[in-house]
Amino acid sequence: MEQRKIVVTSALPYANGDIHIGHLVEYLQTDFWVRFQRMRGAKVCYVCADDTHGTPIMIRARKEGRAPEALIAEMRERHVRDFSAFQMSFDNYYSTNTPENRAFCEDIYAKLENAGALRHENVAQLWCPDCAMFLPDRFVKGTCPNCGAAEQYGDNCERCGTTYSPADLKDAHCATCGSRALETRETEHILFDLAKYRDYLKQWLPVHTQTDVANKLCEWFGEDQKLLPWDISRDAPYFGFEIPGKPGKYFYVWLDAPVGYLASLENWCSKHGEKFDEWWGDPEAERYHFIGKDIVRFHCLFWPSMLHAAGYEGPTRVFVHGFLTVNGEKMSKSRGTFISAQTYLKHLDPAALRYYYACKINNTTDDIDLNLDDFAQRVNSDLVGKITNLASRGAQMLGKRLDGRIGDLDEEGAALVKAALSRSDAIAALYEERKFSQVPVEVCRIANAANEYFDRHAPWKTIKTDPEATRPVLSAVLAAFRAMAIYLAPILPAYAEKAAKLFGESAWTWGSLGESVAGRTIGAYEYLAERIDPAAVEAMVEDSKPTEPPPSADSQKNAAAAAPANAAACPAVKPAIAFPAFDAVDLRVAKVERCTAVEKSKKLVRFELDCGPLGHRTIFSGIRSAYPDPSVLDGRQVVFVANLSPREMKGVGVSEGMVLTAGDPATGLAVLSPIAPVRPGDPAC
């Protein structure tokens, strides 16, 4: 059988943040598949890279007062550190900010131009007079036109997921200087004419993607649907590659990011004496992308059609997976379930997460859930209690009492091992089809049978009365364990390496299953897996929750020095907070339509507010003592907290925010009002 030649990629992590456990759903399942293919004898090149270009990188670098190149270099080191700790087996981990990537981008661009796949058109874009520049999507902030969420970027809403043009934002303002005096000007952009490849994509999608992905994307190919052109250019300032012959125009990051797969492969080829065309350019070679369902459009519409138009081979398959939830909910920083790779590694063994993800991941686009209680229970019960315990008891007993020599098997032991080895083809098919969650199920079935055999023969008793009669039992148990460890090797590489060392072997292949270990002398037993302490999981969650730094000694000293002479008469100032905590508060201006006293309450008044784009809101406030006649506030403008969670006020209704007041509750409060309306004639923010 001819050796398979396979290129595998995972989506490129963006160089604007650290790796977290949600990212690892993708990278670990890719690694499982890659390691399995290598064990089966395929020639595999697994490439990835940092995605380094775009506006967010530029903005962050500006805020931190350093060059983008310095930022992405640091982030690459952090990503490589985390991936290495989780035992990722990249053949090449590169960067998109490289000469190879620039060369591929320019080559593809020239070929697209020659193929008539590009359109040069003037498009309307926001311009900031104060900054004297066109504003890329992420340089614009405003209110989402769909759900009304405030402070959203100019390309999509992080709350509802809607995509839009920056010009569609309400209250649009420059994210750099804050100016709202934005102008709409025309600028030339370059667009990829996706509609030209409609027929190609209709044929390509069902063959190269999962059925549900193809069906979803094919909804865009109805008679009443249009495939809009894809804007592949951005105006300066922009961190990326300038387009040849177009001064001040840059390739959009989503053009050069997938091209980074080609660049990383080319870089690997140049370092290993390989030829790029014999990998990506060979129609017989296989090319696979593992991606999340949030970037399907880029990988299953734009990318294949762009490669096709430029005369490049396309991907053989695009494998799409779902997202990660933790304890049944979206990952949350406040709940401590938005867990970085580094925080996880501080508390737990990476092998435990590799094993648990393998128990959950399938070849579907369904989301997977990391239930932290189930995580600890399954690792402790199955990996440690059922599988590893066999090796621990069997190897230590054989080593201490029987010179570590594996003997011949009796009939029952031979049947046990034969049954374990008979699962080889079925388990290989599960790996090939990416049905990873079924692999631990199959292995645990073998473990259950081996444990029953072990307990039935009670070698801890017979070793004292008839050591040689015990040898076949321990030998069978260890041979069955060896098969299980080989089956788990793509999932638990470090574990399998230690297990192979126990049997005096180097790295296993799938063919190692057919080799007998009778007559071998095992080595000293080395610790293979550790139990998860629930306290460590709790500590990891607590460690992942946001914490506010305590006030410094200098700030406390300054606060004391600034205290008024009659400080004893003033209410105590609450502890200092960090700016991010204050920045999370969304303050808006609204007009009081009516303010009334709440019946049967001595403290509460009811504000009925006109909040402009945010609609009408009712807010209750305990300021009755300061405003015995609340109607004096009618028609006033007030400042309110717009993103405070609604609160049920017993017996009166739901309060939808908080009207800001200041002063001493004991001596009198005052409602805060702006000096003038935000806009003449418009009462809302």
Secondary structure as UniProt FT lines:
FT   STRAND          5..10
FT   TURN            15..16
FT   HELIX           21..39
FT   TURN            40..41
FT   STRAND          43..51
FT   HELIX           55..64
FT   HELIX           68..85
FT   TURN            86..87
FT   STRAND          92..95
FT   HELIX           99..114
FT   TURN            115..116
FT   STRAND          118..128
FT   TURN            129..132
FT   STRAND          133..134
FT   HELIX           137..139
FT   STRAND          140..143
FT   TURN            145..147
FT   STRAND          152..153
FT   TURN            158..160
FT   HELIX           166..168
FT   STRAND          170..174
FT   TURN            175..177
FT   STRAND          183..192
FT   HELIX           194..197
FT   HELIX           198..208
FT   HELIX           211..218
FT   HELIX           219..221
FT   TURN            223..224
FT   STRAND          230..231
FT   STRAND          233..235
FT   TURN            244..245
FT   TURN            247..248
FT   STRAND          249..251
FT   HELIX           253..272
FT   HELIX           276..278
FT   TURN            279..280
FT   TURN            283..284
FT   STRAND          286..292
FT   HELIX           293..295
FT   HELIX           296..297
FT   HELIX           298..302
FT   HELIX           303..310
FT   STRAND          317..321
FT   STRAND          324..326
FT   TURN            327..328
FT   STRAND          329..330
FT   TURN            333..336
FT   HELIX           341..347
FT   HELIX           350..360
FT   STRAND          368..370
FT   HELIX           372..378
FT   HELIX           379..388
FT   HELIX           389..401
FT   TURN            403..404
FT   HELIX           411..421
FT   TURN            422..423
FT   HELIX           424..432
FT   TURN            433..434
FT   TURN            436..437
FT   HELIX           438..457
FT   HELIX           459..465
FT   HELIX           467..488
FT   TURN            489..491
FT   HELIX           493..502
FT   TURN            503..504
FT   HELIX           510..514
FT   TURN            518..519
FT   HELIX           534..544
FT   HELIX           553..561
FT   TURN            565..566
FT   HELIX           567..569
FT   HELIX           579..583
FT   STRAND          587..597
FT   TURN            599..600
FT   STRAND          605..610
FT   HELIX           612..614
FT   STRAND          616..621
FT   TURN            624..626
FT   HELIX           630..633
FT   TURN            634..635
FT   STRAND          637..641
FT   TURN            642..643
FT   STRAND          647..649
FT   TURN            650..652
FT   STRAND          653..655
FT   STRAND          658..659
FT   STRAND          661..664
FT   TURN            665..667
FT   STRAND          668..671
FT   TURN            680..681
//
